Amino acid sequence: MPKRILQGVVTSDKNEQTITVLVERRFKHPLLQKTVRKSKKYRAHDANNQFKVGDTVRIEECAPISKTKRWTVVVEA
């Protein structure tokens, strides 16, 4: 099964080797046909502490690194 890759914006880089990424998805409401925006935050592993708040990054699914981290940064988008 291929690993999922998501794109989002870094909202926090305060923790060591960890960033928080806000991923927004858009879809049409099935009944009202209105475009709905939903967002979710993911904690991702950033080994070199190279990403800062406001950067656009791609994150990839990985094996659990800690209690909350199941994603790792692939590359800056």
NUTORGU-115969 format. One record per atom (N, C-alpha, C, O, CB): residue number from 0; atom name; residue in three letters; z negated, y negated, x negated. Coordinates in nm, 2 decimals. Glycine has a CB too. Layout:
REM residues N
  torkol  vexro  vodren      up   north    east
     NUM     CA     ALA       Z       Y       X
...
***
This chain:
REM residues 77
  torkol  vexro  vodren      up   north    east
       0      N     MET    0.00    0.12   -0.08
       0     CA     MET    0.00    0.00    0.00
       0      C     MET    0.00   -0.12   -0.09
       0      O     MET   -0.08   -0.14   -0.18
       0     CB     MET   -0.12    0.00    0.10
       1      N     PRO    0.09   -0.22   -0.07
       1     CA     PRO    0.10   -0.34   -0.15
       1      C     PRO   -0.02   -0.43   -0.13
       1      O     PRO   -0.08   -0.43   -0.02
       1     CB     PRO    0.23   -0.41   -0.13
       2      N     LYS   -0.05   -0.50   -0.23
       2     CA     LYS   -0.17   -0.60   -0.22
       2      C     LYS   -0.12   -0.72   -0.16
       2      O     LYS   -0.01   -0.77   -0.18
       2     CB     LYS   -0.22   -0.63   -0.36
       3      N     ARG   -0.21   -0.78   -0.07
       3     CA     ARG   -0.17   -0.90    0.00
       3      C     ARG   -0.18   -1.02   -0.10
       3      O     ARG   -0.27   -1.02   -0.19
       3     CB     ARG   -0.26   -0.93    0.12
       4      N     ILE   -0.09   -1.12   -0.09
       4     CA     ILE   -0.10   -1.24   -0.16
       4      C     ILE   -0.10   -1.36   -0.07
       4      O     ILE   -0.01   -1.37    0.02
       4     CB     ILE    0.03   -1.25   -0.26
       5      N     LEU   -0.20   -1.44   -0.08
       5     CA     LEU   -0.21   -1.56    0.00
       5      C     LEU   -0.20   -1.69   -0.08
       5      O     LEU   -0.23   -1.69   -0.20
       5     CB     LEU   -0.35   -1.56    0.08
       6      N     GLN   -0.17   -1.80   -0.01
       6     CA     GLN   -0.16   -1.93   -0.08
       6      C     GLN   -0.25   -2.02   -0.01
       6      O     GLN   -0.26   -2.03    0.11
       6     CB     GLN   -0.01   -1.98   -0.08
       7      N     GLY   -0.32   -2.10   -0.09
       7     CA     GLY   -0.42   -2.20   -0.04
       7      C     GLY   -0.46   -2.30   -0.14
       7      O     GLY   -0.41   -2.31   -0.25
       7     CB     GLY   -0.54   -2.12    0.01
       8      N     VAL   -0.55   -2.39   -0.09
       8     CA     VAL   -0.60   -2.50   -0.17
       8      C     VAL   -0.74   -2.48   -0.22
       8      O     VAL   -0.83   -2.43   -0.14
       8     CB     VAL   -0.59   -2.63   -0.09
       9      N     VAL   -0.77   -2.51   -0.34
       9     CA     VAL   -0.91   -2.49   -0.40
       9      C     VAL   -1.00   -2.60   -0.34
       9      O     VAL   -0.97   -2.71   -0.34
       9     CB     VAL   -0.91   -2.50   -0.55
      10      N     THR   -1.11   -2.55   -0.28
      10     CA     THR   -1.21   -2.65   -0.21
      10      C     THR   -1.33   -2.66   -0.30
      10      O     THR   -1.41   -2.76   -0.28
      10     CB     THR   -1.24   -2.60   -0.07
      11      N     SER   -1.36   -2.56   -0.38
      11     CA     SER   -1.48   -2.57   -0.46
      11      C     SER   -1.46   -2.49   -0.59
      11      O     SER   -1.40   -2.38   -0.59
      11     CB     SER   -1.60   -2.51   -0.39
      12      N     ASP   -1.51   -2.54   -0.70
      12     CA     ASP   -1.51   -2.47   -0.83
      12      C     ASP   -1.64   -2.48   -0.90
      12      O     ASP   -1.65   -2.48   -1.03
      12     CB     ASP   -1.40   -2.54   -0.92
      13      N     LYS   -1.75   -2.50   -0.83
      13     CA     LYS   -1.88   -2.52   -0.89
      13      C     LYS   -1.94   -2.39   -0.95
      13      O     LYS   -2.02   -2.41   -1.05
      13     CB     LYS   -1.98   -2.57   -0.78
      14      N     ASN   -1.91   -2.28   -0.90
      14     CA     ASN   -1.96   -2.15   -0.96
      14      C     ASN   -1.88   -2.11   -1.08
      14      O     ASN   -1.76   -2.14   -1.10
      14     CB     ASN   -1.96   -2.04   -0.86
      15      N     GLU   -1.95   -2.04   -1.17
      15     CA     GLU   -1.89   -1.99   -1.29
      15      C     GLU   -1.79   -1.88   -1.26
      15      O     GLU   -1.83   -1.78   -1.20
      15     CB     GLU   -2.00   -1.94   -1.40
      16      N     GLN   -1.67   -1.89   -1.30
      16     CA     GLN   -1.56   -1.79   -1.29
      16      C     GLN   -1.53   -1.76   -1.14
      16      O     GLN   -1.48   -1.66   -1.11
      16     CB     GLN   -1.60   -1.66   -1.35
      17      N     THR   -1.56   -1.86   -1.05
      17     CA     THR   -1.53   -1.84   -0.91
      17      C     THR   -1.48   -1.97   -0.85
      17      O     THR   -1.53   -2.08   -0.88
      17     CB     THR   -1.66   -1.79   -0.83
      18      N     ILE   -1.38   -1.95   -0.76
      18     CA     ILE   -1.33   -2.07   -0.69
      18      C     ILE   -1.33   -2.03   -0.54
      18      O     ILE   -1.32   -1.91   -0.50
      18     CB     ILE   -1.19   -2.11   -0.73
      19      N     THR   -1.34   -2.13   -0.45
      19     CA     THR   -1.33   -2.11   -0.31
      19      C     THR   -1.19   -2.16   -0.27
      19      O     THR   -1.16   -2.28   -0.29
      19     CB     THR   -1.45   -2.18   -0.23
      20      N     VAL   -1.12   -2.08   -0.20
      20     CA     VAL   -0.98   -2.12   -0.16
      20      C     VAL   -0.97   -2.12   -0.01
      20      O     VAL   -1.01   -2.03    0.06
      20     CB     VAL   -0.88   -2.02   -0.22
      21      N     LEU   -0.92   -2.23    0.05
      21     CA     LEU   -0.90   -2.25    0.19
      21      C     LEU   -0.75   -2.21    0.22
      21      O     LEU   -0.66   -2.27    0.17
      21     CB     LEU   -0.93   -2.39    0.24
      22      N     VAL   -0.74   -2.10    0.30
      22     CA     VAL   -0.60   -2.06    0.34
      22      C     VAL   -0.58   -2.09    0.48
      22      O     VAL   -0.66   -2.05    0.57
      22     CB     VAL   -0.59   -1.90    0.31
      23      N     GLU   -0.47   -2.16    0.51
      23     CA     GLU   -0.44   -2.20    0.65
      23      C     GLU   -0.32   -2.12    0.70
      23      O     GLU   -0.22   -2.10    0.63
      23     CB     GLU   -0.41   -2.35    0.66
      24      N     ARG   -0.33   -2.06    0.82
      24     CA     ARG   -0.22   -2.00    0.88
      24      C     ARG   -0.18   -2.06    1.01
      24      O     ARG   -0.27   -2.11    1.08
      24     CB     ARG   -0.24   -1.84    0.90
      25      N     ARG   -0.05   -2.06    1.05
      25     CA     ARG   -0.01   -2.12    1.17
      25      C     ARG    0.07   -2.01    1.25
      25      O     ARG    0.14   -1.93    1.20
      25     CB     ARG    0.09   -2.24    1.14
      26      N     PHE    0.04   -2.01    1.38
      26     CA     PHE    0.11   -1.92    1.47
      26      C     PHE    0.12   -1.98    1.61
      26      O     PHE    0.05   -2.08    1.64
      26     CB     PHE    0.04   -1.79    1.47
      27      N     LYS    0.22   -1.93    1.68
      27     CA     LYS    0.23   -1.98    1.82
      27      C     LYS    0.14   -1.90    1.91
      27      O     LYS    0.13   -1.78    1.90
      27     CB     LYS    0.38   -1.96    1.87
      28      N     HIS    0.07   -1.98    2.00
      28     CA     HIS   -0.01   -1.92    2.10
      28      C     HIS    0.07   -1.83    2.20
      28      O     HIS    0.17   -1.88    2.24
      28     CB     HIS   -0.10   -2.02    2.18
      29      N     PRO    0.03   -1.71    2.22
      29     CA     PRO    0.12   -1.62    2.30
      29      C     PRO    0.15   -1.67    2.44
      29      O     PRO    0.26   -1.65    2.49
      29     CB     PRO    0.06   -1.49    2.31
      30      N     LEU    0.06   -1.74    2.51
      30     CA     LEU    0.08   -1.78    2.64
      30      C     LEU    0.12   -1.93    2.65
      30      O     LEU    0.21   -1.96    2.72
      30     CB     LEU   -0.05   -1.76    2.72
      31      N     LEU    0.05   -2.02    2.57
      31     CA     LEU    0.08   -2.16    2.58
      31      C     LEU    0.20   -2.20    2.50
      31      O     LEU    0.25   -2.32    2.51
      31     CB     LEU   -0.04   -2.24    2.55
      32      N     GLN    0.24   -2.12    2.40
      32     CA     GLN    0.35   -2.15    2.31
      32      C     GLN    0.32   -2.28    2.23
      32      O     GLN    0.42   -2.34    2.18
      32     CB     GLN    0.48   -2.17    2.39
      33      N     LYS    0.20   -2.31    2.21
      33     CA     LYS    0.16   -2.42    2.12
      33      C     LYS    0.13   -2.37    1.98
      33      O     LYS    0.08   -2.26    1.97
      33     CB     LYS    0.03   -2.50    2.18
      34      N     THR    0.16   -2.44    1.88
      34     CA     THR    0.13   -2.40    1.74
      34      C     THR   -0.01   -2.42    1.72
      34      O     THR   -0.07   -2.53    1.73
      34     CB     THR    0.22   -2.49    1.64
      35      N     VAL   -0.08   -2.32    1.67
      35     CA     VAL   -0.22   -2.32    1.65
      35      C     VAL   -0.24   -2.30    1.50
      35      O     VAL   -0.18   -2.22    1.43
      35     CB     VAL   -0.29   -2.20    1.72
      36      N     ARG   -0.34   -2.38    1.44
      36     CA     ARG   -0.37   -2.37    1.30
      36      C     ARG   -0.51   -2.31    1.29
      36      O     ARG   -0.61   -2.35    1.35
      36     CB     ARG   -0.37   -2.51    1.23
      37      N     LYS   -0.52   -2.20    1.21
      37     CA     LYS   -0.65   -2.14    1.18
      37      C     LYS   -0.66   -2.14    1.03
      37      O     LYS   -0.57   -2.12    0.95
      37     CB     LYS   -0.65   -2.00    1.24
      38      N     SER   -0.78   -2.16    0.98
      38     CA     SER   -0.81   -2.15    0.84
      38      C     SER   -0.93   -2.06    0.81
      38      O     SER   -1.01   -2.04    0.89
      38     CB     SER   -0.83   -2.29    0.78
      39      N     LYS   -0.93   -2.01    0.69
      39     CA     LYS   -1.03   -1.92    0.64
      39      C     LYS   -1.05   -1.94    0.49
      39      O     LYS   -0.96   -1.97    0.42
      39     CB     LYS   -1.00   -1.77    0.67
      40      N     LYS   -1.18   -1.93    0.45
      40     CA     LYS   -1.21   -1.95    0.31
      40      C     LYS   -1.23   -1.82    0.24
      40      O     LYS   -1.29   -1.73    0.30
      40     CB     LYS   -1.34   -2.04    0.29
      41      N     TYR   -1.17   -1.80    0.12
      41     CA     TYR   -1.19   -1.68    0.04
      41      C     TYR   -1.25   -1.72   -0.09
      41      O     TYR   -1.22   -1.83   -0.15
      41     CB     TYR   -1.05   -1.61    0.02
      42      N     ARG   -1.33   -1.64   -0.15
      42     CA     ARG   -1.38   -1.66   -0.28
      42      C     ARG   -1.30   -1.57   -0.38
      42      O     ARG   -1.29   -1.45   -0.36
      42     CB     ARG   -1.54   -1.63   -0.29
      43      N     ALA   -1.25   -1.64   -0.48
      43     CA     ALA   -1.16   -1.57   -0.57
      43      C     ALA   -1.21   -1.58   -0.72
      43      O     ALA   -1.27   -1.68   -0.76
      43     CB     ALA   -1.02   -1.63   -0.56
      44      N     HIS   -1.17   -1.48   -0.80
      44     CA     HIS   -1.22   -1.47   -0.94
      44      C     HIS   -1.12   -1.56   -1.02
      44      O     HIS   -1.00   -1.54   -1.02
      44     CB     HIS   -1.22   -1.33   -0.99
      45      N     ASP   -1.18   -1.65   -1.10
      45     CA     ASP   -1.10   -1.74   -1.19
      45      C     ASP   -1.16   -1.72   -1.33
      45      O     ASP   -1.26   -1.79   -1.36
      45     CB     ASP   -1.11   -1.89   -1.14
      46      N     ALA   -1.11   -1.63   -1.41
      46     CA     ALA   -1.17   -1.58   -1.53
      46      C     ALA   -1.19   -1.70   -1.63
      46      O     ALA   -1.29   -1.70   -1.70
      46     CB     ALA   -1.09   -1.47   -1.59
      47      N     ASN   -1.09   -1.79   -1.64
      47     CA     ASN   -1.10   -1.89   -1.74
      47      C     ASN   -1.14   -2.03   -1.69
      47      O     ASN   -1.14   -2.13   -1.77
      47     CB     ASN   -0.96   -1.91   -1.80
      48      N     ASN   -1.19   -2.04   -1.57
      48     CA     ASN   -1.23   -2.16   -1.51
      48      C     ASN   -1.13   -2.27   -1.52
      48      O     ASN   -1.16   -2.39   -1.55
      48     CB     ASN   -1.36   -2.21   -1.57
      49      N     GLN   -1.00   -2.24   -1.50
      49     CA     GLN   -0.89   -2.33   -1.52
      49      C     GLN   -0.85   -2.41   -1.40
      49      O     GLN   -0.78   -2.51   -1.41
      49     CB     GLN   -0.78   -2.26   -1.58
      50      N     PHE   -0.89   -2.37   -1.28
      50     CA     PHE   -0.85   -2.43   -1.16
      50      C     PHE   -0.96   -2.53   -1.11
      50      O     PHE   -1.08   -2.50   -1.11
      50     CB     PHE   -0.82   -2.33   -1.05
      51      N     LYS   -0.91   -2.65   -1.06
      51     CA     LYS   -1.00   -2.75   -1.01
      51      C     LYS   -0.98   -2.78   -0.86
      51      O     LYS   -0.88   -2.73   -0.80
      51     CB     LYS   -0.98   -2.88   -1.09
      52      N     VAL   -1.07   -2.85   -0.80
      52     CA     VAL   -1.06   -2.89   -0.66
      52      C     VAL   -0.92   -2.96   -0.63
      52      O     VAL   -0.89   -3.05   -0.70
      52     CB     VAL   -1.18   -2.97   -0.61
      53      N     GLY   -0.85   -2.91   -0.53
      53     CA     GLY   -0.73   -2.98   -0.49
      53      C     GLY   -0.60   -2.90   -0.54
      53      O     GLY   -0.49   -2.93   -0.49
      53     CB     GLY   -0.72   -3.12   -0.54
      54      N     ASP   -0.62   -2.81   -0.63
      54     CA     ASP   -0.51   -2.73   -0.69
      54      C     ASP   -0.46   -2.63   -0.58
      54      O     ASP   -0.54   -2.58   -0.50
      54     CB     ASP   -0.55   -2.65   -0.81
      55      N     THR   -0.33   -2.61   -0.57
      55     CA     THR   -0.27   -2.51   -0.49
      55      C     THR   -0.26   -2.38   -0.57
      55      O     THR   -0.19   -2.38   -0.67
      55     CB     THR   -0.14   -2.55   -0.43
      56      N     VAL   -0.31   -2.27   -0.52
      56     CA     VAL   -0.31   -2.15   -0.59
      56      C     VAL   -0.27   -2.03   -0.50
      56      O     VAL   -0.27   -2.04   -0.38
      56     CB     VAL   -0.45   -2.12   -0.66
      57      N     ARG   -0.23   -1.92   -0.57
      57     CA     ARG   -0.20   -1.80   -0.50
      57      C     ARG   -0.31   -1.70   -0.54
      57      O     ARG   -0.35   -1.69   -0.66
      57     CB     ARG   -0.06   -1.74   -0.53
      58      N     ILE   -0.36   -1.62   -0.44
      58     CA     ILE   -0.47   -1.53   -0.47
      58      C     ILE   -0.42   -1.39   -0.42
      58      O     ILE   -0.34   -1.38   -0.33
      58     CB     ILE   -0.60   -1.56   -0.40
      59      N     GLU   -0.47   -1.28   -0.49
      59     CA     GLU   -0.42   -1.15   -0.46
      59      C     GLU   -0.54   -1.06   -0.44
      59      O     GLU   -0.65   -1.08   -0.50
      59     CB     GLU   -0.34   -1.09   -0.58
      60      N     GLU   -0.53   -0.97   -0.35
      60     CA     GLU   -0.63   -0.87   -0.32
      60      C     GLU   -0.67   -0.79   -0.44
      60      O     GLU   -0.58   -0.76   -0.52
      60     CB     GLU   -0.59   -0.78   -0.20
      61      N     CYS   -0.79   -0.75   -0.46
      61     CA     CYS   -0.83   -0.67   -0.57
      61      C     CYS   -0.95   -0.59   -0.53
      61      O     CYS   -1.01   -0.60   -0.42
      61     CB     CYS   -0.85   -0.75   -0.70
      62      N     ALA   -1.00   -0.50   -0.62
      62     CA     ALA   -1.12   -0.42   -0.60
      62      C     ALA   -1.24   -0.52   -0.60
      62      O     ALA   -1.23   -0.63   -0.66
      62     CB     ALA   -1.14   -0.31   -0.71
      63      N     PRO   -1.35   -0.49   -0.53
      63     CA     PRO   -1.46   -0.58   -0.53
      63      C     PRO   -1.51   -0.62   -0.67
      63      O     PRO   -1.54   -0.53   -0.75
      63     CB     PRO   -1.57   -0.52   -0.44
      64      N     ILE   -1.53   -0.75   -0.69
      64     CA     ILE   -1.58   -0.79   -0.82
      64      C     ILE   -1.73   -0.82   -0.81
      64      O     ILE   -1.81   -0.80   -0.90
      64     CB     ILE   -1.50   -0.92   -0.87
      65      N     SER   -1.77   -0.87   -0.69
      65     CA     SER   -1.91   -0.90   -0.66
      65      C     SER   -1.93   -0.88   -0.51
      65      O     SER   -1.84   -0.83   -0.44
      65     CB     SER   -1.95   -1.04   -0.71
      66      N     LYS   -2.05   -0.93   -0.46
      66     CA     LYS   -2.07   -0.91   -0.32
      66      C     LYS   -1.97   -0.98   -0.23
      66      O     LYS   -1.94   -0.93   -0.12
      66     CB     LYS   -2.21   -0.96   -0.29
      67      N     THR   -1.93   -1.10   -0.27
      67     CA     THR   -1.84   -1.18   -0.19
      67      C     THR   -1.69   -1.19   -0.24
      67      O     THR   -1.61   -1.23   -0.17
      67     CB     THR   -1.89   -1.32   -0.18
      68      N     LYS   -1.67   -1.15   -0.37
      68     CA     LYS   -1.54   -1.17   -0.43
      68      C     LYS   -1.45   -1.04   -0.42
      68      O     LYS   -1.49   -0.94   -0.48
      68     CB     LYS   -1.55   -1.21   -0.57
      69      N     ARG   -1.34   -1.05   -0.34
      69     CA     ARG   -1.25   -0.94   -0.33
      69      C     ARG   -1.10   -0.99   -0.36
      69      O     ARG   -1.01   -0.92   -0.33
      69     CB     ARG   -1.25   -0.88   -0.20
      70      N     TRP   -1.09   -1.11   -0.42
      70     CA     TRP   -0.96   -1.17   -0.45
      70      C     TRP   -0.96   -1.22   -0.59
      70      O     TRP   -1.07   -1.25   -0.65
      70     CB     TRP   -0.93   -1.28   -0.35
      71      N     THR   -0.85   -1.23   -0.65
      71     CA     THR   -0.83   -1.28   -0.79
      71      C     THR   -0.71   -1.38   -0.79
      71      O     THR   -0.62   -1.36   -0.71
      71     CB     THR   -0.81   -1.17   -0.89
      72      N     VAL   -0.72   -1.48   -0.87
      72     CA     VAL   -0.62   -1.58   -0.88
      72      C     VAL   -0.50   -1.52   -0.95
      72      O     VAL   -0.51   -1.47   -1.06
      72     CB     VAL   -0.67   -1.71   -0.94
      73      N     VAL   -0.38   -1.53   -0.89
      73     CA     VAL   -0.26   -1.48   -0.96
      73      C     VAL   -0.20   -1.59   -1.05
      73      O     VAL   -0.19   -1.57   -1.17
      73     CB     VAL   -0.15   -1.44   -0.85
      74      N     VAL   -0.16   -1.71   -0.99
      74     CA     VAL   -0.10   -1.81   -1.07
      74      C     VAL   -0.10   -1.94   -0.98
      74      O     VAL   -0.11   -1.93   -0.86
      74     CB     VAL    0.05   -1.78   -1.11
      75      N     GLU   -0.09   -2.05   -1.04
      75     CA     GLU   -0.09   -2.18   -0.97
      75      C     GLU    0.05   -2.19   -0.90
      75      O     GLU    0.15   -2.17   -0.96
      75     CB     GLU   -0.11   -2.30   -1.06
      76      N     ALA    0.05   -2.22   -0.77
      76     CA     ALA    0.17   -2.23   -0.69
      76      C     ALA    0.24   -2.36   -0.71
      76      O     ALA    0.34   -2.38   -0.65
      76     CB     ALA    0.14   -2.20   -0.54
***
